[in-house]
Amino acid sequence: MLIKIETLKERLQAVILNKGEQGHIIDGLEKELDSIDNSYDSLVNFTKKLSDLPLKDNWPYVEPNNLDEIWSESDPNRPLGLISSINLDDSIKRVKSAFLGSICGCILGKPFEAKFNGQEIKTALQKIGEWPLNQYVSKNIKDFLPKIHSSLPETAREFIQYVAPDDDINYTIMGMLILEKFGTNFTHKNIKNLWLRHLPISTTFGPERTMLIKSGLESFEKIPRDYFSSHGGLGDPLENEYTQTFEVDESENFMNIINDILNPGDELCGATIRADAYGYANPGNPALAAKLGWKDASFTHKKTGLYGTMFVAAAIACAQVLDDRMKIFETAFQFVPQKSRFYERGTASLKLIKESATWEEGYNRINDKFGQYGHCKIYQEIGMLINTLKFAENIGHGICIQVSQGADTDSFGATAGSILGAYFGPGYLEKRWLDPFNDDIHSGMAWFFERSIEKLATRMSQLPRKINQ
C-alpha cells in the first residue's frame, strides 16, 4: 500500500510551490527534489525539512492555523455573540430556502466546471442564444466550449430528471449529519468516522481524498494480529460497523508530520464548500458559525483554506438576519486574521464591488485584479460571491450571476445559493428551478438513503432549532 515514489515526488513538488505561495523560502528545493535518489528514506528526510521552512524576511502576513491565534489576529471589535435577535421560525424557512438555492446553484454550475472564466462562459452562451444565463444550460453548450464537465448528460436541462451527485451537496449533508449527531462539540475523530462511513473515495478530491485515505489506513491499526491468524484476515473484528470508531495516536510524531506535509491543496476551496451547514445552524451568530467552520476545515486545510470556510459560515449566519448586503460580508471579514492574504484580497474585492454599477463591471474589476486565482483558489471566488449578492434580484437571478463569472462554478454556485437563500428567504426561488428534479436527489453517499429533496430540505431546516434550542 505504499505510494509510488513518482507520486510522492509530484506531491512534494506541489507542497514546495504551496510553501512559496505562503511566504516560505523555497530557493533550490525543487532542484534538490529532482536530484535525490529514488528511495523512500531519501524522500522522508527531504520531507522533514519542509515542515519547518523559514519565512521571507519581508513577508507581511500573519496567518495562524490555531483557533486561539486566529482570534487574536482577527478584528478585536468583532461581535462575540448574537448580532440580532433571532426568530427560529423565520430561520427555519430561510435555511430551507438556502439549501434549495444551494442545490439549484450547484446543478446550474456543473456543466461549466471546467476552469472557464466569465468571458469564456459568456461567449459560449451568446453563441447558443442563452445570454444572459437565466435557466439550466442547454446540451448545445458542448459545441461551443473546448471542454465540458462529464456530468452534462445529467445536468443539461434537456436531461435533468433529478439532482445529480456532487461533492458540494454531499459536504452540506455531512455538516448536517455532524451537527445532528454531535452538536457543536464535534471533533476531528467524529468527522473522520462519519467520512469513512458515508463518503466513497471517488466522491472526494484533493485534501479530502488525502485525509480519507489516511483515515482508512489508520483504521488498520485497530485490527489485532491474532484476528488475521484466526479468521484469515477477512473483515473487521468489530461486529457493529455503524458504531465502530478508530482511535489512533494523533500526537505530533514524525509520521504525522510527514502525512501532514503530503497534503498539497490545503489552501484551496475544499473546506470552504463544507461551511454551509454551520452557517445554517447559527442564525445571527457569526462567531459560532465561524468557529464550527474552523473545526471542520482544520481537519484537512490550513491558512486561506481555514479562513475561507470561517468567512462563508459567518456570512450565511449573518445573511439570515441582516438587511444590508455589504454589511453581511463586512461582518464576516471580522472573523479572519486581519493581516492575512485572504483578508487583504477579500476586502480589496469588496471595495471594487461597492464601486461597481453592474455585476459585469464588478466581475471585470475583480478578474482584472485577481484573475490568476481561478478555479478553487478562493480569493477571486470570494469576490464573486460578494458581487453576486450585491446585484441579485432573487435566488435564481443570483445563482445565474455567480455561475456566469466562471471559476469553480458548481462549488460557488452552491455557496452562492446558500447565501442568497438565507438572505432572501422563502418565495424568492421560482418553481421552475426545482421542478426538473422531480423531488429526487442522488447524493452518491454511502449509508444515506434520503431521496426526497423536500424531506431533506425540511430536515436541514431544523438545524437552527437543534443548535439554539
ABEGO torsion letter per residue (X at the ends): XBBBAAAAAAAAAAAAAAAAAAGBBABGAAAAAAABBBBAAAAAAAAAAAAABBBBAABABBBBABAAAAAAABBAABBABBABBBBAAAAAAAAAAAAAAAAAAAAAAAAABAGBBAAAAAAAAAAAGAOBBABBBBAAAAAABABBBAAAAAABAAABABBBBBAAAAAAAAAAAAAAAAEAABBAAAAAAAAAAABBAAABBEAAAAAAAAAAAAAAAABBAAAAAAAGGBEBABABAAABBBBBBABBBAAAAAAAABBBGAABAAAAAAAAAAAAABBGBAAAAAAAAAAAAAAABBEAAAAAAAAAAAAAAAAAABABAAAAAAAAAAABBAABAAAAAAAAAAAAAAABABAAAAAAAAAAAAAABBBGAGAAAAAAAAAAAAABABAAAAAAAAAAAEEBAAAAAAAAAAAAAAAAEBGABBAAAAAAAGGBBBAGBBGBABABAAAAAAAAAAAAAAAAX
